[in-house]
Amino acid sequence: MYSTGAWVDGVVTVSAVPAEGFVFAAGAVTSWSFVDVNEPCPVVVTPVAPVVSAVCGPANDVVSASMVGVVYSTGAWVDGVVTVSAVPAEGFVFAAGAVTSWSFVVAVSGCGDATPSSVGRLRVMVGVVSSGDVVVFSTPAGRLEHGQ
């Protein structure tokens, strides 16, 4: 049988008491003291996989993930691939075997007949173009003009 004393200044003592008809050997350890470190136990979480929202053009896809207890970071797009990593937030730990890194290949989606080699980044500015204006697009491959 065991008995537990009261917590005093963050310390508790547990004592062993022999059952009826039994005795402990001479010199046997019959009590143990434990110190409470007064730190909260970390919360165990399993990160959810990020979601990719395809946007026409290489390296334009949006990668998003949000979860309490998880800090996600998105690396740079390299050769059409991006890696998202997860680390536990303060006070959290990951469950054993949790996946903490995901890699995504850019999806050329919504680009019509475009192929990955023919699609470039294009930032769209919205405005009014009146007759006679020249519209200039700058692309990584060069400068395109459209006008009269």
N, CA, C and O atoms as a GROMACS GRO file, in nm:
protein
  592
    1MET      N    1   0.084  -0.117   0.000
    1MET     CA    2   0.000   0.000   0.000
    1MET      C    3   0.089   0.124   0.000
    1MET      O    4   0.201   0.123   0.051
    2TYR      N    5   0.036   0.228  -0.058
    2TYR     CA    6   0.108   0.354  -0.060
    2TYR      C    7   0.021   0.461   0.002
    2TYR      O    8  -0.102   0.454  -0.004
    3SER      N    9   0.086   0.559   0.062
    3SER     CA   10   0.013   0.676   0.110
    3SER      C   11   0.086   0.799   0.060
    3SER      O   12   0.209   0.802   0.053
    4THR      N   13   0.009   0.898   0.027
    4THR     CA   14   0.065   1.022  -0.026
    4THR      C   15   0.040   1.132   0.075
    4THR      O   16  -0.073   1.152   0.120
    5GLY      N   17   0.145   1.205   0.108
    5GLY     CA   18   0.131   1.318   0.199
    5GLY      C   19   0.081   1.440   0.123
    5GLY      O   20   0.052   1.433   0.004
    6ALA      N   21   0.071   1.549   0.193
    6ALA     CA   22   0.025   1.675   0.134
    6ALA      C   23   0.141   1.742   0.060
    6ALA      O   24   0.257   1.723   0.094
    7TRP      N   25   0.106   1.822  -0.042
    7TRP     CA   26   0.207   1.901  -0.112
    7TRP      C   27   0.248   2.015  -0.020
    7TRP      O   28   0.163   2.089   0.029
    8VAL      N   29   0.377   2.029   0.004
    8VAL     CA   30   0.429   2.138   0.086
    8VAL      C   31   0.543   2.202   0.009
    8VAL      O   32   0.645   2.138  -0.018
    9ASP      N   33   0.526   2.330  -0.025
    9ASP     CA   34   0.627   2.403  -0.100
    9ASP      C   35   0.672   2.329  -0.226
    9ASP      O   36   0.790   2.326  -0.258
   10GLY      N   37   0.578   2.269  -0.298
   10GLY     CA   38   0.607   2.202  -0.423
   10GLY      C   39   0.666   2.064  -0.409
   10GLY      O   40   0.715   2.007  -0.507
   11VAL      N   41   0.664   2.007  -0.288
   11VAL     CA   42   0.720   1.874  -0.264
   11VAL      C   43   0.613   1.785  -0.203
   11VAL      O   44   0.538   1.828  -0.115
   12VAL      N   45   0.606   1.661  -0.250
   12VAL     CA   46   0.514   1.563  -0.194
   12VAL      C   47   0.594   1.437  -0.161
   12VAL      O   48   0.689   1.403  -0.231
   13THR      N   49   0.554   1.371  -0.055
   13THR     CA   50   0.621   1.247  -0.016
   13THR      C   51   0.523   1.132  -0.027
   13THR      O   52   0.409   1.140   0.019
   14VAL      N   53   0.569   1.024  -0.090
   14VAL     CA   54   0.489   0.902  -0.103
   14VAL      C   55   0.558   0.797  -0.017
   14VAL      O   56   0.679   0.776  -0.027
   15SER      N   57   0.480   0.731   0.068
   15SER     CA   58   0.535   0.629   0.158
   15SER      C   59   0.472   0.494   0.132
   15SER      O   60   0.353   0.484   0.102
   16ALA      N   61   0.554   0.391   0.143
   16ALA     CA   62   0.504   0.253   0.128
   16ALA      C   63   0.475   0.199   0.267
   16ALA      O   64   0.553   0.217   0.361
   17VAL      N   65   0.362   0.131   0.279
   17VAL     CA   66   0.322   0.069   0.405
   17VAL      C   67   0.299  -0.079   0.375
   17VAL      O   68   0.223  -0.112   0.284
   18PRO      N   69   0.362  -0.169   0.451
   18PRO     CA   70   0.343  -0.311   0.422
   18PRO      C   71   0.199  -0.355   0.448
   18PRO      O   72   0.134  -0.309   0.542
   19ALA      N   73   0.151  -0.443   0.364
   19ALA     CA   74   0.016  -0.498   0.383
   19ALA      C   75   0.015  -0.583   0.510
   19ALA      O   76   0.120  -0.625   0.560
   20GLU      N   77  -0.104  -0.605   0.560
   20GLU     CA   78  -0.119  -0.682   0.684
   20GLU      C   79  -0.052  -0.819   0.669
   20GLU      O   80  -0.075  -0.891   0.572
   21GLY      N   81   0.032  -0.851   0.767
   21GLY     CA   82   0.101  -0.979   0.767
   21GLY      C   83   0.236  -0.975   0.696
   21GLY      O   84   0.304  -1.078   0.689
   22PHE      N   85   0.275  -0.860   0.644
   22PHE     CA   86   0.402  -0.848   0.573
   22PHE      C   87   0.489  -0.743   0.641
   22PHE      O   88   0.438  -0.654   0.710
   23VAL      N   89   0.619  -0.754   0.621
   23VAL     CA   90   0.714  -0.654   0.672
   23VAL      C   91   0.814  -0.625   0.561
   23VAL      O   92   0.837  -0.708   0.472
   24PHE      N   93   0.873  -0.508   0.568
   24PHE     CA   94   0.980  -0.474   0.474
   24PHE      C   95   1.112  -0.524   0.529
   24PHE      O   96   1.130  -0.534   0.650
   25ALA      N   97   1.202  -0.555   0.440
   25ALA     CA   98   1.337  -0.596   0.480
   25ALA      C   99   1.406  -0.480   0.550
   25ALA      O  100   1.376  -0.363   0.522
   26ALA      N  101   1.496  -0.511   0.638
   26ALA     CA  102   1.570  -0.407   0.711
   26ALA      C  103   1.642  -0.318   0.609
   26ALA      O  104   1.705  -0.367   0.516
   27GLY      N  105   1.632  -0.189   0.628
   27GLY     CA  106   1.700  -0.092   0.542
   27GLY      C  107   1.630  -0.065   0.410
   27GLY      O  108   1.683   0.010   0.327
   28ALA      N  109   1.512  -0.123   0.387
   28ALA     CA  110   1.439  -0.101   0.261
   28ALA      C  111   1.393   0.045   0.252
   28ALA      O  112   1.354   0.105   0.352
   29VAL      N  113   1.400   0.101   0.134
   29VAL     CA  114   1.350   0.237   0.111
   29VAL      C  115   1.198   0.231   0.111
   29VAL      O  116   1.138   0.154   0.036
   30THR      N  117   1.137   0.313   0.196
   30THR     CA  118   0.990   0.308   0.208
   30THR      C  119   0.924   0.442   0.182
   30THR      O  120   0.802   0.454   0.194
   31SER      N  121   1.002   0.546   0.147
   31SER     CA  122   0.940   0.674   0.112
   31SER      C  123   1.022   0.744   0.005
   31SER      O  124   1.144   0.729  -0.003
   32TRP      N  125   0.952   0.820  -0.076
   32TRP     CA  126   1.013   0.892  -0.187
   32TRP      C  127   0.953   1.031  -0.192
   32TRP      O  128   0.833   1.049  -0.170
   33SER      N  129   1.036   1.130  -0.219
   33SER     CA  130   0.988   1.267  -0.231
   33SER      C  131   0.996   1.310  -0.378
   33SER      O  132   1.092   1.276  -0.448
   34PHE      N  133   0.896   1.383  -0.422
   34PHE     CA  134   0.890   1.432  -0.559
   34PHE      C  135   0.871   1.582  -0.558
   34PHE      O  136   0.794   1.636  -0.479
   35VAL      N  137   0.944   1.649  -0.646
   35VAL     CA  138   0.936   1.794  -0.657
   35VAL      C  139   0.856   1.828  -0.782
   35VAL      O  140   0.884   1.776  -0.891
   36ASP      N  141   0.758   1.915  -0.767
   36ASP     CA  142   0.680   1.963  -0.881
   36ASP      C  143   0.760   2.074  -0.948
   36ASP      O  144   0.794   2.172  -0.882
   37VAL      N  145   0.789   2.060  -1.075
   37VAL     CA  146   0.867   2.161  -1.147
   37VAL      C  147   0.783   2.283  -1.182
   37VAL      O  148   0.834   2.382  -1.234
   38ASN      N  149   0.654   2.276  -1.155
   38ASN     CA  150   0.562   2.387  -1.175
   38ASN      C  151   0.565   2.440  -1.318
   38ASN      O  152   0.561   2.561  -1.341
   39GLU      N  153   0.572   2.349  -1.413
   39GLU     CA  154   0.565   2.384  -1.554
   39GLU      C  155   0.447   2.311  -1.616
   39GLU      O  156   0.425   2.193  -1.589
   40PRO      N  157   0.372   2.380  -1.698
   40PRO     CA  158   0.258   2.312  -1.761
   40PRO      C  159   0.307   2.203  -1.857
   40PRO      O  160   0.412   2.215  -1.919
   41CYS      N  161   0.231   2.100  -1.867
   41CYS     CA  162   0.263   1.993  -1.962
   41CYS      C  163   0.234   2.043  -2.103
   41CYS      O  164   0.132   2.110  -2.125
   42PRO      N  165   0.321   2.013  -2.198
   42PRO     CA  166   0.295   2.059  -2.335
   42PRO      C  167   0.172   1.989  -2.393
   42PRO      O  168   0.140   1.875  -2.358
   43VAL      N  169   0.106   2.060  -2.482
   43VAL     CA  170  -0.012   2.006  -2.550
   43VAL      C  171   0.034   1.935  -2.677
   43VAL      O  172   0.112   1.991  -2.755
   44VAL      N  173  -0.013   1.814  -2.697
   44VAL     CA  174   0.026   1.735  -2.814
   44VAL      C  175  -0.068   1.768  -2.930
   44VAL      O  176  -0.190   1.760  -2.917
   45VAL      N  177  -0.010   1.805  -3.045
   45VAL     CA  178  -0.088   1.834  -3.165
   45VAL      C  179  -0.028   1.759  -3.284
   45VAL      O  180   0.089   1.721  -3.282
   46THR      N  181  -0.110   1.739  -3.385
   46THR     CA  182  -0.065   1.680  -3.511
   46THR      C  183  -0.092   1.783  -3.620
   46THR      O  184  -0.208   1.815  -3.646
   47PRO      N  185   0.012   1.836  -3.684
   47PRO     CA  186  -0.010   1.940  -3.784
   47PRO      C  187  -0.092   1.890  -3.903
   47PRO      O  188  -0.074   1.777  -3.949
   48VAL      N  189  -0.182   1.977  -3.951
   48VAL     CA  190  -0.259   1.943  -4.070
   48VAL      C  191  -0.177   1.984  -4.192
   48VAL      O  192  -0.098   2.078  -4.187
   49ALA      N  193  -0.197   1.913  -4.301
   49ALA     CA  194  -0.124   1.943  -4.424
   49ALA      C  195  -0.171   2.076  -4.481
   49ALA      O  196  -0.290   2.107  -4.476
   50PRO      N  197  -0.079   2.154  -4.536
   50PRO     CA  198  -0.117   2.279  -4.600
   50PRO      C  199  -0.202   2.254  -4.724
   50PRO      O  200  -0.205   2.143  -4.777
   51VAL      N  201  -0.270   2.358  -4.768
   51VAL     CA  202  -0.354   2.351  -4.888
   51VAL      C  203  -0.293   2.443  -4.993
   51VAL      O  204  -0.250   2.554  -4.961
   52VAL      N  205  -0.288   2.397  -5.116
   52VAL     CA  206  -0.235   2.478  -5.225
   52VAL      C  207  -0.351   2.529  -5.309
   52VAL      O  208  -0.436   2.452  -5.353
   53SER      N  209  -0.354   2.660  -5.330
   53SER     CA  210  -0.452   2.721  -5.420
   53SER      C  211  -0.378   2.757  -5.548
   53SER      O  212  -0.291   2.843  -5.548
   54ALA      N  213  -0.414   2.691  -5.656
   54ALA     CA  214  -0.344   2.711  -5.782
   54ALA      C  215  -0.376   2.847  -5.842
   54ALA      O  216  -0.493   2.887  -5.849
   55VAL      N  217  -0.272   2.917  -5.885
   55VAL     CA  218  -0.285   3.045  -5.953
   55VAL      C  219  -0.204   3.031  -6.081
   55VAL      O  220  -0.090   2.984  -6.077
   56CYS      N  221  -0.260   3.072  -6.193
   56CYS     CA  222  -0.193   3.057  -6.321
   56CYS      C  223  -0.052   3.116  -6.316
   56CYS      O  224  -0.033   3.231  -6.275
   57GLY      N  225   0.045   3.038  -6.357
   57GLY     CA  226   0.183   3.084  -6.365
   57GLY      C  227   0.272   3.012  -6.266
   57GLY      O  228   0.228   2.976  -6.157
   58PRO      N  229   0.397   2.990  -6.304
   58PRO     CA  230   0.488   2.921  -6.214
   58PRO      C  231   0.519   3.004  -6.091
   58PRO      O  232   0.530   3.127  -6.099
   59ALA      N  233   0.531   2.940  -5.980
   59ALA     CA  234   0.567   3.001  -5.852
   59ALA      C  235   0.464   3.103  -5.804
   59ALA      O  236   0.497   3.188  -5.721
   60ASN      N  237   0.343   3.096  -5.853
   60ASN     CA  238   0.239   3.189  -5.808
   60ASN      C  239   0.138   3.123  -5.716
   60ASN      O  240   0.057   3.192  -5.656
   61ASP      N  241   0.141   2.991  -5.704
   61ASP     CA  242   0.043   2.923  -5.621
   61ASP      C  243   0.052   2.974  -5.478
   61ASP      O  244   0.159   3.011  -5.430
   62VAL      N  245  -0.060   2.974  -5.410
   62VAL     CA  246  -0.067   3.019  -5.272
   62VAL      C  247  -0.076   2.896  -5.183
   62VAL      O  248  -0.163   2.811  -5.202
   63VAL      N  249   0.014   2.888  -5.087
   63VAL     CA  250   0.015   2.776  -4.993
   63VAL      C  251  -0.029   2.830  -4.859
   63VAL      O  252   0.029   2.925  -4.807
   64SER      N  253  -0.134   2.769  -4.801
   64SER     CA  254  -0.182   2.819  -4.674
   64SER      C  255  -0.207   2.705  -4.577
   64SER      O  256  -0.248   2.595  -4.615
   65ALA      N  257  -0.181   2.734  -4.452
   65ALA     CA  258  -0.207   2.639  -4.344
   65ALA      C  259  -0.217   2.718  -4.216
   65ALA      O  260  -0.142   2.813  -4.194
   66SER      N  261  -0.309   2.679  -4.131
   66SER     CA  262  -0.325   2.747  -4.004
   66SER      C  263  -0.379   2.648  -3.903
   66SER      O  264  -0.476   2.577  -3.930
   67MET      N  265  -0.316   2.644  -3.788
   67MET     CA  266  -0.360   2.553  -3.684
   67MET      C  267  -0.303   2.600  -3.551
   67MET      O  268  -0.187   2.640  -3.544
   68VAL      N  269  -0.384   2.597  -3.447
   68VAL     CA  270  -0.337   2.634  -3.314
   68VAL      C  271  -0.227   2.537  -3.273
   68VAL      O  272  -0.243   2.415  -3.284
   69GLY      N  273  -0.116   2.591  -3.226
   69GLY     CA  274  -0.006   2.508  -3.179
   69GLY      C  275   0.098   2.475  -3.284
   69GLY      O  276   0.196   2.407  -3.254
   70VAL      N  277   0.077   2.523  -3.406
   70VAL     CA  278   0.170   2.492  -3.515
   70VAL      C  279   0.211   2.621  -3.585
   70VAL      O  280   0.128   2.707  -3.615
   71VAL      N  281   0.341   2.634  -3.609
   71VAL     CA  282   0.393   2.748  -3.685
   71VAL      C  283   0.441   2.692  -3.819
   71VAL      O  284   0.532   2.610  -3.825
   72TYR      N  285   0.378   2.740  -3.927
   72TYR     CA  286   0.414   2.695  -4.062
   72TYR      C  287   0.507   2.797  -4.125
   72TYR      O  288   0.492   2.917  -4.103
   73SER      N  289   0.601   2.749  -4.205
   73SER     CA  290   0.685   2.839  -4.283
   73SER      C  291   0.696   2.784  -4.425
   73SER      O  292   0.712   2.664  -4.446
   74THR      N  293   0.687   2.875  -4.519
   74THR     CA  294   0.692   2.838  -4.660
   74THR      C  295   0.827   2.880  -4.716
   74THR      O  296   0.866   2.996  -4.705
   75GLY      N  297   0.897   2.785  -4.776
   75GLY     CA  298   1.026   2.815  -4.838
   75GLY      C  299   1.005   2.884  -4.972
   75GLY      O  300   0.892   2.910  -5.013
   76ALA      N  301   1.114   2.913  -5.039
   76ALA     CA  302   1.108   2.977  -5.170
   76ALA      C  303   1.072   2.873  -5.276
   76ALA      O  304   1.102   2.754  -5.262
   77TRP      N  305   1.008   2.920  -5.384
   77TRP     CA  306   0.981   2.832  -5.498
   77TRP      C  307   1.113   2.808  -5.569
   77TRP      O  308   1.180   2.904  -5.608
   78VAL      N  309   1.151   2.682  -5.586
   78VAL     CA  310   1.274   2.647  -5.657
   78VAL      C  311   1.238   2.545  -5.764
   78VAL      O  312   1.192   2.435  -5.733
   79ASP      N  313   1.260   2.583  -5.889
   79ASP     CA  314   1.229   2.495  -6.002
   79ASP      C  315   1.086   2.444  -5.996
   79ASP      O  316   1.061   2.326  -6.024
   80GLY      N  317   0.992   2.531  -5.961
   80GLY     CA  318   0.851   2.494  -5.959
   80GLY      C  319   0.808   2.413  -5.838
   80GLY      O  320   0.697   2.359  -5.837
   81VAL      N  321   0.893   2.403  -5.737
   81VAL     CA  322   0.860   2.326  -5.616
   81VAL      C  323   0.876   2.415  -5.494
   81VAL      O  324   0.972   2.492  -5.484
   82VAL      N  325   0.782   2.404  -5.402
   82VAL     CA  326   0.792   2.478  -5.276
   82VAL      C  327   0.775   2.378  -5.161
   82VAL      O  328   0.698   2.282  -5.172
   83THR      N  329   0.847   2.402  -5.052
   83THR     CA  330   0.837   2.315  -4.935
   83THR      C  331   0.781   2.396  -4.819
   83THR      O  332   0.825   2.508  -4.793
   84VAL      N  333   0.685   2.338  -4.750
   84VAL     CA  334   0.626   2.399  -4.631
   84VAL      C  335   0.668   2.313  -4.512
   84VAL      O  336   0.656   2.191  -4.515
   85SER      N  337   0.716   2.379  -4.408
   85SER     CA  338   0.759   2.308  -4.287
   85SER      C  339   0.676   2.354  -4.168
   85SER      O  340   0.626   2.466  -4.166
   86ALA      N  341   0.663   2.266  -4.070
   86ALA     CA  342   0.588   2.298  -3.949
   86ALA      C  343   0.676   2.272  -3.827
   86ALA      O  344   0.747   2.172  -3.820
   87VAL      N  345   0.669   2.363  -3.730
   87VAL     CA  346   0.734   2.343  -3.601
   87VAL      C  347   0.630   2.371  -3.493
   87VAL      O  348   0.539   2.451  -3.515
   88PRO      N  349   0.642   2.306  -3.378
   88PRO     CA  350   0.544   2.331  -3.273
   88PRO      C  351   0.560   2.471  -3.213
   88PRO      O  352   0.672   2.518  -3.195
   89ALA      N  353   0.448   2.535  -3.184
   89ALA     CA  354   0.450   2.664  -3.116
   89ALA      C  355   0.490   2.641  -2.970
   89ALA      O  356   0.488   2.528  -2.922
   90GLU      N  357   0.524   2.748  -2.902
   90GLU     CA  358   0.563   2.736  -2.762
   90GLU      C  359   0.450   2.673  -2.681
   90GLU      O  360   0.334   2.713  -2.692
   91GLY      N  361   0.485   2.574  -2.599
   91GLY     CA  362   0.386   2.506  -2.516
   91GLY      C  363   0.322   2.386  -2.584
   91GLY      O  364   0.235   2.321  -2.526
   92PHE      N  365   0.364   2.356  -2.707
   92PHE     CA  366   0.308   2.245  -2.783
   92PHE      C  367   0.420   2.150  -2.825
   92PHE      O  368   0.535   2.191  -2.837
   93VAL      N  369   0.384   2.026  -2.847
   93VAL     CA  370   0.476   1.927  -2.905
   93VAL      C  371   0.398   1.850  -3.010
   93VAL      O  372   0.275   1.842  -3.005
   94PHE      N  373   0.470   1.793  -3.106
   94PHE     CA  374   0.404   1.714  -3.210
   94PHE      C  375   0.389   1.570  -3.164
   94PHE      O  376   0.473   1.517  -3.092
   95ALA      N  377   0.282   1.509  -3.207
   95ALA     CA  378   0.259   1.367  -3.181
   95ALA      C  379   0.369   1.287  -3.249
   95ALA      O  380   0.423   1.329  -3.351
   96ALA      N  381   0.402   1.173  -3.192
   96ALA     CA  382   0.504   1.086  -3.251
   96ALA      C  383   0.465   1.050  -3.394
   96ALA      O  384   0.351   1.014  -3.420
   97GLY      N  385   0.561   1.061  -3.484
   97GLY     CA  386   0.538   1.024  -3.623
   97GLY      C  387   0.464   1.128  -3.705
   97GLY      O  388   0.430   1.102  -3.821
   98ALA      N  389   0.439   1.246  -3.648
   98ALA     CA  390   0.366   1.350  -3.722
   98ALA      C  391   0.447   1.396  -3.843
   98ALA      O  392   0.569   1.410  -3.835
   99VAL      N  393   0.379   1.420  -3.954
   99VAL     CA  394   0.442   1.473  -4.075
   99VAL      C  395   0.464   1.622  -4.052
   99VAL      O  396   0.371   1.693  -4.013
  100THR      N  397   0.585   1.672  -4.077
  100THR     CA  398   0.617   1.812  -4.050
  100THR      C  399   0.672   1.886  -4.172
  100THR      O  400   0.714   2.001  -4.159
  101SER      N  401   0.673   1.822  -4.288
  101SER     CA  402   0.724   1.886  -4.408
  101SER      C  403   0.649   1.833  -4.530
  101SER      O  404   0.626   1.713  -4.544
  102TRP      N  405   0.611   1.926  -4.618
  102TRP     CA  406   0.537   1.890  -4.739
  102TRP      C  407   0.599   1.965  -4.856
  102TRP      O  408   0.636   2.081  -4.842
  103SER      N  409   0.610   1.899  -4.971
  103SER     CA  410   0.659   1.965  -5.092
  103SER      C  411   0.548   1.963  -5.196
  103SER      O  412   0.476   1.865  -5.212
  104PHE      N  413   0.536   2.074  -5.268
  104PHE     CA  414   0.433   2.089  -5.369
  104PHE      C  415   0.497   2.130  -5.501
  104PHE      O  416   0.589   2.212  -5.503
  105VAL      N  417   0.446   2.074  -5.609
  105VAL     CA  418   0.489   2.111  -5.744
  105VAL      C  419   0.388   2.210  -5.797
  105VAL      O  420   0.267   2.191  -5.781
  106VAL      N  421   0.437   2.316  -5.861
  106VAL     CA  422   0.346   2.418  -5.914
  106VAL      C  423   0.250   2.354  -6.013
  106VAL      O  424   0.290   2.275  -6.099
  107ALA      N  425   0.125   2.389  -6.000
  107ALA     CA  426   0.022   2.339  -6.092
  107ALA      C  427  -0.015   2.451  -6.187
  107ALA      O  428  -0.056   2.559  -6.144
  108VAL      N  429  -0.002   2.427  -6.316
  108VAL     CA  430  -0.042   2.527  -6.414
  108VAL      C  431  -0.192   2.508  -6.433
  108VAL      O  432  -0.236   2.426  -6.514
  109SER      N  433  -0.267   2.584  -6.359
  109SER     CA  434  -0.412   2.568  -6.357
  109SER      C  435  -0.478   2.698  -6.398
  109SER      O  436  -0.434   2.806  -6.358
  110GLY      N  437  -0.581   2.688  -6.476
  110GLY     CA  438  -0.653   2.808  -6.517
  110GLY      C  439  -0.578   2.891  -6.618
  110GLY      O  440  -0.610   3.008  -6.638
  111CYS      N  441  -0.480   2.832  -6.684
  111CYS     CA  442  -0.398   2.906  -6.779
  111CYS      C  443  -0.439   2.875  -6.924
  111CYS      O  444  -0.364   2.907  -7.016
  112GLY      N  445  -0.551   2.816  -6.944
  112GLY     CA  446  -0.594   2.784  -7.079
  112GLY      C  447  -0.504   2.679  -7.140
  112GLY      O  448  -0.482   2.573  -7.082
  113ASP      N  449  -0.451   2.710  -7.260
  113ASP     CA  450  -0.364   2.615  -7.329
  113ASP      C  451  -0.217   2.632  -7.292
  113ASP      O  452  -0.130   2.575  -7.357
  114ALA      N  453  -0.190   2.710  -7.191
  114ALA     CA  454  -0.051   2.738  -7.156
  114ALA      C  455   0.019   2.614  -7.103
  114ALA      O  456  -0.043   2.524  -7.046
  115THR      N  457   0.147   2.611  -7.124
  115THR     CA  458   0.229   2.504  -7.069
  115THR      C  459   0.323   2.567  -6.967
  115THR      O  460   0.343   2.689  -6.971
  116PRO      N  461   0.380   2.489  -6.877
  116PRO     CA  462   0.468   2.549  -6.777
  116PRO      C  463   0.581   2.631  -6.837
  116PRO      O  464   0.622   2.730  -6.777
  117SER      N  465   0.633   2.593  -6.954
  117SER     CA  466   0.744   2.668  -7.012
  117SER      C  467   0.700   2.798  -7.076
  117SER      O  468   0.782   2.887  -7.097
  118SER      N  469   0.571   2.812  -7.109
  118SER     CA  470   0.526   2.934  -7.176
  118SER      C  471   0.454   3.030  -7.084
  118SER      O  472   0.410   3.136  -7.128
  119VAL      N  473   0.440   2.995  -6.958
  119VAL     CA  474   0.368   3.081  -6.865
  119VAL      C  475   0.467   3.158  -6.781
  119VAL      O  476   0.557   3.100  -6.721
  120GLY      N  477   0.452   3.289  -6.777
  120GLY     CA  478   0.538   3.372  -6.694
  120GLY      C  479   0.455   3.442  -6.589
  120GLY      O  480   0.332   3.435  -6.590
  121ARG      N  481   0.522   3.511  -6.499
  121ARG     CA  482   0.449   3.586  -6.398
  121ARG      C  483   0.392   3.712  -6.460
  121ARG      O  484   0.460   3.779  -6.539
  122LEU      N  485   0.272   3.744  -6.427
  122LEU     CA  486   0.210   3.866  -6.476
  122LEU      C  487   0.132   3.926  -6.361
  122LEU      O  488   0.036   3.866  -6.312
  123ARG      N  489   0.171   4.041  -6.319
  123ARG     CA  490   0.100   4.112  -6.214
  123ARG      C  491  -0.004   4.199  -6.283
  123ARG      O  492   0.029   4.273  -6.376
  124VAL      N  493  -0.126   4.192  -6.240
  124VAL     CA  494  -0.234   4.264  -6.306
  124VAL      C  495  -0.263   4.392  -6.230
  124VAL      O  496  -0.282   4.391  -6.108
  125MET      N  497  -0.266   4.502  -6.304
  125MET     CA  498  -0.307   4.629  -6.245
  125MET      C  499  -0.439   4.666  -6.310
  125MET      O  500  -0.453   4.658  -6.432
  126VAL      N  501  -0.534   4.706  -6.229
  126VAL     CA  502  -0.665   4.740  -6.281
  126VAL      C  503  -0.674   4.891  -6.295
  126VAL      O  504  -0.637   4.965  -6.204
  127GLY      N  505  -0.724   4.936  -6.409
  127GLY     CA  506  -0.740   5.079  -6.431
  127GLY      C  507  -0.817   5.102  -6.560
  127GLY      O  508  -0.863   5.007  -6.624
  128VAL      N  509  -0.830   5.227  -6.597
  128VAL     CA  510  -0.901   5.262  -6.719
  128VAL      C  511  -0.798   5.294  -6.827
  128VAL      O  512  -0.707   5.375  -6.806
  129VAL      N  513  -0.814   5.231  -6.941
  129VAL     CA  514  -0.726   5.258  -7.054
  129VAL      C  515  -0.812   5.325  -7.160
  129VAL      O  516  -0.909   5.267  -7.209
  130SER      N  517  -0.775   5.446  -7.194
  130SER     CA  518  -0.856   5.517  -7.294
  130SER      C  519  -0.795   5.499  -7.432
  130SER      O  520  -0.681   5.454  -7.445
  131SER      N  521  -0.870   5.533  -7.532
  131SER     CA  522  -0.827   5.518  -7.670
  131SER      C  523  -0.698   5.595  -7.692
  131SER      O  524  -0.685   5.711  -7.652
  132GLY      N  525  -0.603   5.530  -7.754
  132GLY     CA  526  -0.476   5.594  -7.783
  132GLY      C  527  -0.368   5.564  -7.680
  132GLY      O  528  -0.250   5.590  -7.704
  133ASP      N  529  -0.407   5.511  -7.563
  133ASP     CA  530  -0.308   5.476  -7.461
  133ASP      C  531  -0.226   5.356  -7.506
  133ASP      O  532  -0.275   5.272  -7.582
  134VAL      N  533  -0.104   5.348  -7.461
  134VAL     CA  534  -0.020   5.233  -7.486
  134VAL      C  535  -0.008   5.157  -7.355
  134VAL      O  536   0.030   5.214  -7.252
  135VAL      N  537  -0.040   5.029  -7.358
  135VAL     CA  538  -0.030   4.945  -7.240
  135VAL      C  539   0.099   4.867  -7.248
  135VAL      O  540   0.126   4.802  -7.350
  136VAL      N  541   0.180   4.873  -7.145
  136VAL     CA  542   0.310   4.807  -7.144
  136VAL      C  543   0.309   4.699  -7.036
  136VAL      O  544   0.274   4.726  -6.921
  137PHE      N  545   0.348   4.578  -7.073
  137PHE     CA  546   0.363   4.467  -6.980
  137PHE      C  547   0.511   4.433  -6.972
  137PHE      O  548   0.576   4.418  -7.076
  138SER      N  549   0.564   4.421  -6.853
  138SER     CA  550   0.700   4.372  -6.838
  138SER      C  551   0.694   4.229  -6.790
  138SER      O  552   0.627   4.198  -6.692
  139THR      N  553   0.763   4.143  -6.860
  139THR     CA  554   0.768   4.002  -6.823
  139THR      C  555   0.913   3.962  -6.804
  139THR      O  556   1.002   4.036  -6.848
  140PRO      N  557   0.940   3.849  -6.742
  140PRO     CA  558   1.079   3.806  -6.728
  140PRO      C  559   1.148   3.789  -6.863
  140PRO      O  560   1.270   3.803  -6.872
  141ALA      N  561   1.072   3.760  -6.969
  141ALA     CA  562   1.131   3.739  -7.102
  141ALA      C  563   1.153   3.869  -7.176
  141ALA      O  564   1.225   3.870  -7.276
  142GLY      N  565   1.095   3.977  -7.132
  142GLY     CA  566   1.112   4.103  -7.203
  142GLY      C  567   0.992   4.194  -7.186
  142GLY      O  568   0.912   4.177  -7.094
  143ARG      N  569   0.980   4.290  -7.277
  143ARG     CA  570   0.877   4.392  -7.266
  143ARG      C  571   0.781   4.378  -7.383
  143ARG      O  572   0.824   4.370  -7.498
  144LEU      N  573   0.652   4.375  -7.354
  144LEU     CA  574   0.550   4.366  -7.458
  144LEU      C  575   0.469   4.495  -7.456
  144LEU      O  576   0.434   4.545  -7.349
  145GLU      N  577   0.439   4.549  -7.573
  145GLU     CA  578   0.357   4.669  -7.579
  145GLU      C  579   0.234   4.642  -7.662
  145GLU      O  580   0.237   4.566  -7.759
  146HIS      N  581   0.126   4.705  -7.623
  146HIS     CA  582   0.005   4.696  -7.702
  146HIS      C  583  -0.052   4.837  -7.711
  146HIS      O  584  -0.073   4.903  -7.610
  147GLY      N  585  -0.075   4.881  -7.831
  147GLY     CA  586  -0.130   5.015  -7.850
  147GLY      C  587  -0.172   5.032  -7.995
  147GLY      O  588  -0.185   4.934  -8.068
  148GLN      N  589  -0.192   5.155  -8.035
  148GLN     CA  590  -0.237   5.180  -8.172
  148GLN      C  591  -0.124   5.176  -8.270
  148GLN      O  592  -0.146   5.195  -8.390
   0.00000   0.00000   0.00000
